[in-house]
């Protein structure tokens, strides 16, 4: 993913998730740390239905740009939905699972790209 193209896509992802009231968005830059993907986008929802709704909305929002997930996991349960777009992986968590798995801590060496930098919205990170 090119830096400029990556920034535009990340902005679109964060904006689409914030449109559905995503909680605590964080974007981790995994380039140079992980061969599988360039970025993790991590957000929380407030309930299983909220998590599913955000994930479905993101898939719908990115489709017109020709972006389709390569792999989707957890959508039926809505506790942790993983949307793998190859260059970026979106994790939409129920708050309890986000706290349990602590991906931000696990990937602590990854630079945090604040959602505000990616989408002009500001984020905790």
N, C-alpha and C positions, 0 to 999 in steps of 0.2 A: 504494500500500500504506500503510495507516495505521500510525503508529508502534507502537501497542500490538499490532495484528495482525501487523505486520512482525516485531516482536521474538519473538512466539510461533512464527511460521513459521520464522524463522532458528534459533531454539532447536531446533525439531523437526528441521531439516535437519542442523545440527551434531551433534545427538545421534545421529541415524541414521547419519551418516558415522563418528562415533567408535565406534559399536557395531560397526563393521566395521574398526576399527583404522586410521582415517584418520591421516595424518602431517601435522603442522604446519598445522592449519586456520587460515585467515584469512578474515575477512569485511570487505569494503571497502564503504563507504557512498558510492555514486556519485550520490546525489540532488544535483541542482544542477550536476553535472559532466557528466552523460550523459543524453540524452533517451531512450535505448533501454531502460534498466533502472535499478532503484533500488540493487541490491546485486550484488556478485560474491562468491560463496563459493568459495574456492580451497583444495584439499587435495591431498595426494599419496598415492599407493599405493606399494607396494614392488615390484610386478611388473605386467605387462599383465593377468594374471588378477585380481590384487587391484583394479586400477583398474576393470575391467569389473564385478567383484563389488560394489564399493561403489556404482557408478552404478546397477546393477540393483536393489540393495537400496533405494537412495534413492527410485527411481521407485515401487517396491512400497510403501515406508513412507508416502509422501505420497498415494498413490491413495485411501485411505479418507477423507481430508479433502477429496477432490474436486480435488486438485492433480495435473494431468497436464502433462507437458512439451509446450510448443508446438512445440519442435524439439529433435532429438537428433543429435549428430554424434560420430563417432569410436568408437562403442561396439564395433564389430566388431574394430577394431585394438587398443583398450585402451591406447593411448599417451597420449591426451588426449581425454577424453570431456567434451563440452559438453552440458549439460542446460539448455535455455532455457525458463524458466517465466514469461517476460515481465517480471514485477516483480523477479525475481532470476534470475541465471544462475550455475549451478554448474559449476565447472571441476575435473575430477578428473584429475590429471596423473600420469604416470610421472615420477619425480624428475629424470631427465635433461632432459625437455622443460620441466618447470617451471623449472629452472635456465636453460635456453636462452631461453625466452620472457619470463621475469621480469615477469609481469603486475603483481605488487605494485610493482615499480619503475616500470613503464610508467604505472600509475595512482597514482603517488606523491603526487598532490595529494588523493587520496581519504582521508578519515578511516578508520582501521582500527577496526573494531568487533571487539574481541577475542572469540574463541569463548567465553571465560569469561563475557563480558557477554551474549552471545547465548544461550548454553546452560548456563552455570554450570559449565563444565569447565576453563576456563583454556586459554590458547593462546599459542604463540609468534607474534609479529607485529611 
